[in-house]
Amino acid sequence: LYLAANLKAAPGARGLPGRTVFEAGGLRVGVFGLSAEANGRSLSGANARSYELTDPLEAARDAAAALRAEADVIVALSNLTPSQNARLRARVPGIDVVVGDSLPSDPDAELETVTVDDPERGPEDAPLLVTADAPAVVTHLTLRYDDIGEGRYGLGAREERLALDESIPDLPGYAPYHYEDYGVDSSQAPPLLPAARR
């Protein structure tokens, strides 16, 4: 399942859902996706006219507010830059965890495990944790939720980074991603640019 709350499709174009809610361990987890606006430059001609990447912070505010009514915990899946994720954390209340994918890293560095805990949170608090994957690493995130009543809850998060190698099997039924289905061109050919005006 691919989520993109800030990807807007033109009428008649196939879009992606912006958010979803699923249950895990008795917990309702609301998840929404964000894509950097700069990724719009990767769309081929016809798709560039059919899709638009909008302001991710505005889309995050809308998604978090909608999910807060349906879910216990809100998770943002973000491929924004680290500085954009920092703005997301500071400016969009109601998100519990931001799972990012942009982290400059040393491939030889030891993989860390991070554990954080907030014994009393509310729906307007800043995200407890902002994670970021590194190349050839998968992040395993474990959440603990304690309902303490009156809209308050305790939340714990454990982020464990695992080397993505042959020791981690593919999930059964995992759908492969085909970039061309979404108009992304992976060609290395130089782009065709119109002639300069004189």
N, C-alpha and C positions, 0 to 999 in steps of 0.2 A: 504494500500500500504506500503510495507516494502522496504527500500532503503539501499544499502550497497555498497558504491563506492570502498571500499577496500576488498570486498569479490570476489575472483576469482574462477570461476568454471572450472573444467577440461572439455575437449571436451565431449559432450554428457550429461553432468550433467545440471540439471535445475538451473539456476542462478537467482539472484535478480537484478533488475535495480539499477544502482548507483545513478541516479539523475532523476529529473523530473521538469517540469515547469507547473505552473497552474496560472490562473487569479483569482484575488480576488479584488473587488472594483476598477476595472480598472487598477490594478497593476499586472505586470508579476512577479511572485515570483518563483525563482529557488531554489530548495531544493535538497540537497544530504545527504546521510547517511554515518556514520562512525561507525565501531565496533572495540573495543579493540582487538589487536592481541591475547591477552591471552584468549579470548573467543574461539579460535580455539581448546583449550584443552577440550571443552565441546562436540565436535563433536564425534560421535561414529566411530568405525573403518572404515567402508566403506565410510562414509561421510568425514572422516579425509583425505582419499586419493582423494576425489573428490573436496574438497574445500580448499582454502587457504586464510587466512586473511593477507593482505600485509600491508606495512607501511602506516598508516593512514594519515600522513602529505603529503606524495607523492600523494596519491589518492585525498586528499583535494585540493592540488595545481592544479591537472588536472581537477577536477570537477569544481572548482571555475572559472578557465580560460574558460572552455567550456560554463558554464552557463552565464558568464558575457556577452557573445555575444547574449544571448537569453532573458535575464531577467533584470528587473529593480533592484530587491533586491535579494541577495543571503543569504540563510539560511542553516546552517549546523546542522543536527540532529546528535548528538554525544552521544555515550555511553562510551566515553573515561573517564579516571580518571580526577579529577580536575587538576592535574599537567600536564597531556597530553593536556587538553583543554587550559591551559595557554600557552603551547608551540604552539598549533594550532593558538591561537590568535596572538602570537608574530611572527610566522614564515610563515604564509600563508596569504598574502594580498588578498583583493578582497571579503572577506566574510563580510557580514553586521551584522549578528547575529548568535551566536552559542547557540543552545538549547541543553543543556546537561542533563544527568540523574543521575549524581553522585555527591551527596552533603551530607556530614555528617551533620546531623541535630538533633535538640532536638524536639521530637514529641510534647512537650508541649509548644514550642515557638510560639509566635504570627506570623501569616502569613503576610508577607510584600508585599507591592506593590512598584515596582521600576519604575521610569520614567526617561529616558535619552533622550537627544536631541543633534544632531549635525547639525547646520544650513548649513554647506557646507562640503560635502564629495566627495571623488573621488574613482574610482574603485580599487585603490591600498592601501586604508586605512585599518587599523586594524579593527576587529569587534567592533561595537559600544557597544554591550551588549553580555555577556556570562551568560546564565541562567543555572539553575540546579534544577531539581525536587527533592523533598524529598519524603520519603515513604508516601503513602496515600494522595498525593497532586498532583493536575493537574495544569499546568501553562497555563494561558490564555495570549497570546501575541498579542498586537495590534501594528501595524506599521503605521506610517505616512510618506509619500514620497512626496517630492517637487522637480520636475525637474527644475534646474536653468540654464541649458544649458551648452554646451561645455564639456559634460561628467561629470559635477558636479551635485550634488543633496543634498537636505536636508533630513535627516532621523530622525524620532523620534520613540521611542519604549517604550511601557508600558508593564511591566510584572506583572501580577496579579496571585498570588498563591491562589488556591481554595482547600478546604478540599475535598478529593474524598470520598464522602459518598452517601447515598441514595438520597440526594437532587439533584445530578447531574445525569440526565437520560443518558442511552446509546444512541448513535447516531443511527438513523434508517439506516439499511443496513451495520452496522459496522461488518467487517469480523473478527471472532474470530481467534486468533493466536494459531496454534497447533505446539508446539515445535518439535514433532516427524516428521512433514513434512520436517524439515530441519536437521534431524539427531541428534537433541539434546536429550540427554538421561538425564532424571530427576531422575533416579534411585538413591537410597541412598546406594546401595550395594557397597562394596569396589571395586576399579578397579582391574582387573586381570593384574598382572605384570609378565613378564617373570622371570624365576628363575635366581638368581645371577650367573654370570660366575665365575668359579674357576680357 
